[in-house]
């Protein structure tokens, strides 16, 4: 499912807020459309909606640098020649797509379920004179109306956790890649529930519901690699990159612990889900790993 953005969040959406089995558009709009959430990602993260990568010896407090470094890691893992066609599955406002276009010369097609993300991505790419190398459309990456073999590469930057059917999404990535095409998945995965103390489970489950993260319930650090190979990919690398991500976790907690405590006293935390990610989930930092999976579609 892919289409033009034309007005409000009704493009491809049925009247009850669902678009396809299990897809909760209303919930995702609640997460990404609230003013507090959008303000947080605009001002704090410069519109990027992903964590950062900090090398040993670097300051953890330079979060914007860490985000740019993570985008560089993605570009190197894709390992594609300039001009290669790449799918950004869940592109947000197109920050990552523009970085890959500008730094690696890739041609990136971004799809996202939020119409306001797509409009913003187009506007910012035009401002950066990158509309020739980036394009953005409303789309559900579980099922895109695009020909098989359309892309040389595909990636999910912390978006597979939103998939209501991760196996189906991975199968769609496999279909859309040409033989030899490369897939990179970056994002968090929890340890198996049997290895997580009850107190941490009680903290995690309401968060997954609030942030509409059904995919995060369907795979763990132990099973995500199997989903990738089950979709037909050859897994090239399964990297636990948590040591590179943890400095961002620590820095954001340090920055926003006290502001979030004030919001909790005011009972306004439901409007600041971005802050909730940085503060409440800090308690889970030893039970959630940040993984990078690199895979290839063999011919």
Phi, psi and omega in degrees: 000118180210144182192174178287152172271124186216078180106224186273181184285062177236356182292111182080004184256136176279171187296337183265013177085008179249144176226091186092158183298123173084355183272119185258084180292321179299318179296316179294323177294323177297321181289306189269347184262350181293142182304320181297318180295315182293322178295319180301311184286334177286311186275317185279319188251007181053042175076353174287146182239041181219164182285189183232169182238117181243125179282155178305135179091346178276154177291133178286345187279349181268074187292325179295319176299319180298321178296316179296324179293323178295321176297325176294321176300315179301313181300321180288325178291324176297321174051051182248151180288152174307141182091352179294149181266129187227139176262127172258106185271098185092067194278347185057223181272014171083016181300311183293318179302316181293323177297316180293324178292315185286319187269331184241359177070022182275156174256112192249129173254115180259138174235144181207153181273348181261118182299324181290330173297314183297316179297318179295318180299316179296317181297316182289327177291323176295319179298324181273005182058038179243014181294340177285340181245359176226145173218150187222137180216156171292132180192151176256113187289357170289333185202105182247138181277067181226150182294150174300144178073024183286341190230152174272339181205163177209152178210155171234113178263089177061036179240342179298334178297340176275350184292130176283342177218083184303323180297319178294319178298317179295322177296324177292320175300318180298317180298320186282343180273144172287162172303131185090355179293155188243141179239134174232126176246127176235131178163176184276153171213134180281156172291162177304146184301330179294343180257004183249127178301154183301323181296321179288323175299318180295333177278323185288315189300313177298328179293316179299322178292313183296323183267003180053068182238061182296328179299324181294343175275342190259352174216162179228181176301334183273337191247346185296319177301322178294326175295322180295311179291328177296335177278358177107001181275155167263118183284117182272322181207139173233098189253125170275101185263017184308318180301332180277336181271329187302324178302324176294318177303314182292319181294314181295323175298317179296321180292320195243004180301312183287315176302322180291325177298323177294316179297323178295321178296327180276353181069032185246017187291336182295343179268358185230062184292332176297318177293324178299322179298323186276337186253300184296322184284355176300327180294344182259010189298336179265002181238002175233127179257151174257118189247148171234115178251127176242128186220162182229142171269106180289153181284000000 
